[in-house]
Amino acid sequence: MREDRLSPFRDAQTDRSTASEVPDTPQTRSSSYRLAFADDDFLCREELRPVRLQLELLKPEMIMSEREITSTIVMFGGARIPEPSQKHTARTETLASLSQYYDEAREFARLMTEKSNATGCRENVIVTGGGPGVMEAGNRGASDAGGCSIGLNIVLPHEQAPNLYVTPELSFNFHYFAVRKMHFLMRARAITIFPGGFGTMDELFESLTLIQTGRMERVPFLLFGRAFWEKVINWEALADAGTISAEDLDLFRFVDTAQQAVDIIENWDPAPARDEIPGR
């Protein structure tokens, strides 16, 4: 028995290794003979979805807990936004003009990671979706500061890979969008939203709804690029229509620079979760 184990029973790794060395017979070749936890085909069965959901929740949680990560700074934003030196490759002029937010995201992540480094990479750890665009900028900024950052990637129909700036030991891959979203917010000290498309807006509104409904404590919720967000979403029209309350417009702030965002986060007074929804 290994000294770091509390159980007197043989561990699963040892049995998996032993089972792989049994004689080759019709019986041992049968899928029914495989250890259940070492049988990929079995784990991918429809009936095992609850187990897979639990595994996707557990694996990143255990790894981050082992590294004693207690708080994160969430960065959502468009995968298609290029860095300024590559803005000539953008599909539209508007997308090219948004390249400035690649640099703002990178600088914001650098500034926050400098603070994270002072805690041994336990607090204010940058977390992105691990992909290109704004996500790459966030992980890159953390790397610029010599710190660590998290990437929560997801399997998509088109080929993709994590950007090269994610800390390898904190690079995760998901099958379930819902579990991935939980990991984005479970340790969130602040949420930042950069210009983006459907995915960014999905993350924006789901996070904002959790705060609006009191399911999550209030944290700094910062939208980078007032001009962009006021053009694509008519926030005042929602309030005028009564589908949200005027008070809901105070749940987020607009910022345009990395330093503005850092200042708000650093001077934030913790606020409790709502116990009622205004206007209902």
C-alpha positions, -999 to +999 in steps of 0.1 A: +000+000+000+013+034-009+019+057+020-003+085+005-033+062+004-058+060+033-075+028+021-061-007+028-076-020-005-056-024-038-059+008-058-076+011-092-044+019-111-028-013-099-057-034-109-061-018-143-024-026-150-028-061-138-059-067-159-041-056-190-016-084-186-040-114-183-037-142-209-053-135-243-084-157-244-120-154-259-131-145-224-106-118-217-111-103-252-148-098-245-160-063-237-179-076-207-146-086-191-132-051-191-131-032-158-160-008-160-140+023-152-114+014-178-139+006-205-143+037-228-171+022-248-191+015-216-185+050-202-198+065-235-231+047-233-263+068-232-271+055-197-238+067-183-245+104-190-250+112-153-216+097-146-199+116-173-215+148-160-201+141-126-167+133-139-165+166-159-175+185-127-150+166-105-119+165-126-112+203-130-126+209-095-101+185-079-072+198-099-079+234-091-085+225-054-052+206-053-035+238-066-054+258-039-070+281-065-096+301-045-107+329-069-107+336-106-111+365-130-133+354-158-127+367-194-153+361-220-150+374-256-149+368-293-128+340-308-126+360-341-111+392-328-075+393-341-045+408-325-037+443-340-008+431-361-032+406-378-062+429-382-058+429-419-070+392-418-103+402-403-134+394-422-149+428-418-137+464-411-156+464-378-139+432-367-106+447-376-114+478-355-122+456-325-086+443-325-079+470-300-097+449-274-072+421-280-045+444-265-068+456-237-076+420-228-039+411-228-030+441-207-059+434-183-048+398-178-012+409-173-022+434-146-045+410-128-019+382-130+007+404-114-016+405-084-022+368-086+015+360-086+017+377-052-007+350-039+012+321-054-013+317-082-041+310-058-062+342-062-074+363-092-063+336-116-073+344-152-097+319-167-108+319-204-124+295-228-089+285-239-094+293-276-083+321-300-091+358-301-099+374-268-094+341-250-058+339-264-052+375-253-062+367-218-040+337-214-012+355-232-014+384-208-011+361-179+019+345-195+034+380-201+033+384-163+050+351-157+019+337-140-006+309-146-040+309-162-068+285-169-083+274-202-117+258-203-118+244-238-147+224-254-150+198-281-166+214-312-174+198-346-145+218-363-109+210-354-095+232-326-069+231-299-062+252-268-041+284-274-005+280-266-006+304-236-028+284-213-009+268-184-007+232-195-016+218-161-047+240-161-059+233-196-092+214-195-114+200-222-152+196-219-180+177-236-208+194-217-214+232-221-234+233-189-206+219-167-180+241-184-201+272-176-203+261-139-165+260-138-163+295-152-183+309-124-177+287-093-147+307-082-154+340-101-143+372-083-151+393-114-166+387-148-153+406-178-171+406-212-153+417-243-169+421-278-180+388-293-208+369-309-233+343-300-211+324-276-200+355-258-236+368-255-247+334-242-221+336-215-230+372-208-267+367-203-264+334-184-240+350-159-260+382-156-292+362-151-276+343-122-268+376-105-301+392-114-321+364-099-300+362-067-286+327-076-251+342-075-235+369-054-228+402-071-193+406-084-178+432-107-195+426-141-176+446-167-184+451-204-154+462-224-164+486-252-194+507-244-199+517-281-200+481-292-224+469-265-247+498-268-249+493-305-256+456-305-280+456-274-305+482-266-303+480-228-326+510-222-353+495-245-354+464-223-359+486-192-385+508-209-404+477-220-404+465-184-389+431-193-361+440-170-360+466-142-342+499-143-322+486-113-310+457-134-289+482-155-268+487-124-257+451-123-229+458-149-205+486-158-190+497-191-152+501-193-129+508-222-095+502-208-077+475-188-068+500-160-104+511-156-114+475-151-086+468-126-096+499-106-132+488-103-123+453-092-098+465-067-122+490-051-152+467-052-172+465-020-185+429-017-223+428-022-247+400-011-268+381-035-302+397-042-331+384-021-357+397-046-360+407-082-369+444-086-401+449-106-417+416-098 
